[in-house]
Every structure is written in C-alpha cells, then in structure tokens.
C-alpha cells in the first residue's frame, strides 16, 4: 500500500533516482491557507547535505502545488504536490544491481516483485519520506490553528543521551539535540564514525501538546495503535514506544497508573492515551532507528544467482539516519492526529466531554 489515513488520506509516489517524487492528499478541509513557501522550513529540516554528518546529496526540494489550492487556500479537492529530483548519481549503484545489500530491502523487494530499482534503494529509499514531511506540513498547520503543536528531538545517538533539555536548543543544531553543552561531543562522535565507515542507530522522541480528550477509537482505530503503525512505517524504524513503553514492564501498578486529582493528572506514564483514546495530556511517542544499512565496509551476502559475494556500497549515505528523522516522525504523528480529529468530528460533531474537564484541557 502507498496510501495512508482514513479521512485525511495521503498517497505518495516516486523513487529515489526517478525524475520526481510526489503525493496526493485527499480529504484536507477547505479554506486552509497554503503556499509553496509553507513547506520550506520542514523540508529543509529533513534535507540531506544540511551538515557533514548526513548524506551529501543536495536536492533543492522545491515543491510544486499541482491542484487543490485556489487563490492561496485549499478547496477541499485533492492536493497534488511534486518535487523534482535533481541530484541523483545512479552510477554509484551499478555494482550492486545484481547483489543484495545486507539488512537492506533489496532481498525482500526481489522476493516480492521479482524486480527492483537498485538506484538509491528505489522506493525503499528515505527519499520517499520527503513527501510525508510535505503532507505533514499541511496537517501541522491545521492542527496549530486548534492549539495543537507537534515537535520532536533526537533523544539518543548511539549510546549518548542528553544530560539536559532545552526546546530553544533543539532547532539550532543539525542533530535536533536538546543539550547545547553536548554538541561538541556529538560532532567528535560522528566525525570518528564517518571516518571508520560504520554507522549507528538512534532514538527520536515526539510530543504532541494541546490534543483534546476524546480522539481515537475504543477497539479498532485506537489512537496509540495508529500512531505505532504510522511511526513503524518510517524507514529504518525497528521499535516504537507510547508513553513509558517498554519501561512499563519493570514498573509496579502503583507507579505506572496516572492518578487523577482535581488539579489534573499526577503523571503521564500512559503517554496521553487511555483505552485507545486521548486523555488530554501531552501525547508522547518514541522511535528506535537501526544503523544505516548502506556502508562502504564490506559485508557478506548473495547475488541474484545465489552466489556468495562481498558487498560494498558506494554513494552518499547517512552514517546515522536518526539525525534527520525528527521532522519525519513529527509529520507522521501530525498525520495521524488530523485524521483522528476529522473522524472524531464526523462521529461526535461539536459534542465535548460530558464530564468536567481537567484543568488545562480543551474540548474536543
């Protein structure tokens, strides 16, 4: 499937080294102001070549709005977005066209389709996530008008974790790291990693603030289940946590339960979701990303004829894909939230909670 969502539906298309990538967004509410410049900031946040620690592929990522916008406002009809690829180096992949890169999608794509595009990973490339970020721009803008803010940060790089946290620092460095004092350490770490030819994994955290209580479904279509599915669908993601996630396994019930007082919730171990429905607390999600599969260090594998080969991947690759994953994770969370918001409105209209709101919450 290349389509995501129920009422707010996103279909992406294109390959890493094809002429263009794009998406069609169906179900966007009308009247939302939208212009090409609205996409620039988040597309630049995701882009390669932003620092020496990411792939040096440099795409302009100039977006074209093909449909669904008239006189600067969405019309309610499908929105077509297109970005032309301008900096492909397909020759870098000539030597692996008949080989399967270890831990890559090459083998599984070959087994499923009997054919694959080896240039930059084709459809399996993280280049595709550019359009998820573009669609997320629209979702984030609509949500922001309702007081909902979705933002993330890099919460682990290899075995390094932040010692402090400052939102103002996150957007001032290419790592999306919240502790300015550690930036020199991260620079040294990545320089050594890049020189070694190896790669490393990472963790990204996302929080959505201002989400009202009541979004989500009680059984199928649970808010946390759809968030987990959306986040797991990001390239290289091998783990997703909602709230305390796997740490919950070591907790006692008296510790994990989020008690409720007249002044509000005492804690937020559940990550803002109870029974598949938002509680009005901040929604917290985390993703674990595996180390980059494409490396110049040789690895054992097979070719398409079953012969043993030693694979060396040339080209421009991220030594840590997690460095650029923050805006992608934000986009997927925002896309789930706008879809759930429209579904909630469709079923419940403007009916707010029947019980008194906990202080600080807003009606659904």
N, C-alpha and C positions, 0 to 999 in steps of 0.2 A: 504494500500500500504506500502511496505517496501523498495521501490526504490525511489531515489531522483535524480533529474537532467535530462538533455536532451542529450547532447553530452558527458559530464562527468557524468556518472551515478554511483550511489553508492547504493548497496543493502546490508542491514545489516540483521543479523540473530542471534538467540540465546536468552536465558533467563537469568535472574539474578542468578538463582541457578542451571542452567543446566551445562553440562560438559564444555562448551566453548561458547564464543561469537565470531562473525567474520563478515567480509564484503567482497563483491566482487566489485571491481572498474573497470568499463568498459569505455573505451574512453580516458584513460590517454595517452598523447602524448609520443612517444618513445624517448629514449635517455636520460631520466632524471635519474641522479644518485640516487640510493635508496638502503639503507641498514637498517637492524633492528635497529641499534643504532640511526638512524634519528628520530625514534618515541619516544625515551626515555624521552626527556625533556618535551614535551607536555603531554604525558601520565602521567608523574609524577605530572605535574601541576594540572591535573584533578583528580588525585587519592584520594581515601579516606585514612584516617589514617595519613594525612600529618601534622595535628595538633590536639590538643584535642577538637577543635571546629567543627570537622567533624565526620562522621561515622568512627568507629574504625575498620571496615572491612579492612583487609590488603591483597590486591591482588598484586602479582608480576607484572602483566601486561606485561609479556614477549611476544613480538609479533613474530609470525612466518609468513614469506612470503612464500606462497604456490605456487604462479605462477606469471607470468607476468614480472619477473625480471631475466635477464641473465647477468652474469659477472658484476653484480652491476649496471645495467642500465635497465630501463623499456623498454619493447619490443613492446608496443602498443597493446598487448593482455590483457585479463582480469587479474587484480591483485587480488589474493586471500590473505586475511590477517586473522589470527586466534590468539585469546588469550584464554588460558585455565583458567577457574575459579578454584581457589584453596582454597578459604577461605569462603565457604558457611556454614551457620548454619540454615539449613532448619527447624530444630525442633522449632526455635523461632516463627514459623508461624503456628504451629499446631492448636493453639487455635482460629485462625481467618479463618480457611479454609472454614467454613460454615457461616461466617459473612461478612458483608460489612463495611469496614472502611469508616467513614465519609470523604468526599472530596477526596477520592481516586478513582482509576479506577476500583475497584472491581465490583461495581454495573453495570457500563456501559459495561464492558467486559462480565459480566454474561448475561446481556440482549442481547448482540450482538451474542455471540458464544454459550451460554448455558453451558460453561465450562471455567474454568480459572485456571491458575497456581498461587496459593497464596504465593508461596515461594519468599519472597522479592519483590513481585509485578510482578514476571514473566517478560513478555515482556514489561510491562509498567514501569519497573524499570529504574532509571537513569543509571544503569549499561550499558544499551544499548548505551548510549552516548559515551562510551569509543571508539567504532568503528567510530563514527562520527569524534571524535578528531583524530583518526588514519588516516582516509581519508583526513581530513583537513590538516594534516602534508604534504601530497603529494601536495595538492592544494597550500598551503602556500609556499612550496619550489619552485614550478613552477612560482608562481606569483613573488616571491622575485627575481628571475632571470631577471624579467622585471621591477624591481624597485618598486614593489608594496608591501607594508608592512601592515599587518592586526594585530591590537593589541587592547586589551581592559582592563578595570579596573572595580572594584566594586565602583559604584558611589553613592550608598545609602545602608545602613544596618539598617533596621527598620526605625527610624526617624533620624538617624545620617547621615550627608552628609559631604564630605570633605571640609575642610577650605582652603586647598592649593592643589597644583598639581605638582608632580614631577615624570616623567616617570621612573627615576632611582630607585624610591622607590617601584614602583608597584610590581616588581618581587622579592623584598627582604623580603616579608611578606606573610603569608598564606591567607590573605584576598584579595590580589591584590589591596590594598588600596594605594592611591597616596599621602597621607599626613602622614609622619612618626610621627609627634607630636601627632597624634590621636590614634596611635596603642595601648597604654595602656588603653585608654577609650574603644576601641573595645574589648580588652581582658576581661575587667571587665564586659562589657555588655553581652558578650557571656557566660562567666562563670555563671553569675546570671541567664541567660536564660536557660542554660543547667540544672542547679540545680532545676529550677522551673518545668522542664518537658515540657515547652511550646516551641513554635517555632515562627519564624518571617520571613517576606518577605524581598526582596532586589531588587536592580536595578543594572544592568550592562550596561555600555556603550562600544561601539566598534567603532573604526575609521579605515578606510582603506585609506592609503595615497599613492599617486602615480598612482591612477587609471586614465587612459587617458579619454578624452571626447569621446563619441560615443558608449559606451557599453550599451546595453539594447534595448528594442523594444518599438515602439510608442504606441501600444494599448495592445495587449495580450503579456505577457512576459516582461512587464515593469520591470526595474531593481529594483525599490523600492518595487513593488508588490511581486517579487520573494524573495527579502530579508525579507520582512514581513512574508511571508509564511514559509520560512526556519526557521526564529527565533521563530515564534509562535509554530513551531513543536517541540521545545525543551521542555522537561518535566517541568511542573510547571509554564511555561510562560503564563501569562494572559494579557499581554499588550506589544505592540511594537510601537516604535516611529521612524520615519525617520526625521532627522534634528530636528527642534523645536517641531515636533509632536503636542501634544495636546495644548501646549502653543500657537500655531498659532491661536487658537480660540479667544484669547484675544488681538491679535495684529491687528494693522491697516495695510492696504496695503503698505503705505509709509514706514512702519517699516519692514515689512516682506520681501518685494521684495529685491533681491540681485542685486543691481545696478552694472553695468559693466563699468569700466574705462579702458583706455589704459594700465594702470599699473596692471589691474586684477579686480577680483570681490571685492566689498566693504565689503560684508558679506557672510555668508553661512547658512542662515536660512533654506534653502531647503535641506540641508544635502548632497549636491554634486550631486543631481539628479534633472533634469528638464524634464518634459514630459515623464518620464519613462526612460530617457537616461542620462548617466553620463555626468557631465559638466566639469570634470577635477579637480574639487575641492575635498577636502577630503570627503569621504562618512561617514556620522555619523548615527549610529543606537543605539537604547536603548531598553532594555527589562525589564519588571517588572515581578518578580517571586513571586508566592504566598508562604505563610508559609508552611513548611513541613506538610503533612497530617498525617504521622505516628508518633504518640506520645504516651507516657505512661500515660497521663492524660485521664481518661475515657470520652468517647463520646457516645451519643445516636445513635442507628442505628437499623437495622433489620438483621435477619439471612435469609438464603436461603428459609426458610419456611414461612417468613413473620412475625416471632415473634420478639417482641421488645427485644433488647439486649443492654448491655453496653460494648463498645469495648475498650480494652486496647491493644495497640500494643507494643510487646516486640521486642527485637532485637537491631541492631545498626543502628541509623539513624542520619541524619544531622539536627541539630536544625535550620539551615538556608541553604537551598540548593543553595542560591545565592553565597555563599563563593567559591564554586567550579565551578560556571557556566561560568566564564570568558573564559577559553580555549574552552569550548563548543560553546559559542557564536562566538568566533573568527573563529572556524572551519566552522560553518555554513555560515558565511559571505564569507570566502575564497572559499567554495564550490560553492556558487552562482557566485562569480566573475570569477572563472576559467571556469565554464560552459558558462557564458555570453561571456567571451573572445573568446572561441572556436567557439561559434555561430556567433560572430561578424566577426571573421576571415573567417569563412565559407561563409558568405554572401558578405562581403566587401573586403576580401583579405587584401592586404597591403595598401589599399587606406586610406590615412589620412584625416584629416579635410580639407574641401575646403576653409574655412575661416582662416584668420590668428589666430595662437594660442595665447591665453592669456599668458603672461609671467609665466614661471614656469610649464607649461603643457608639456606633451609629446604626440606624435602622437599615434593614436590607431593602 
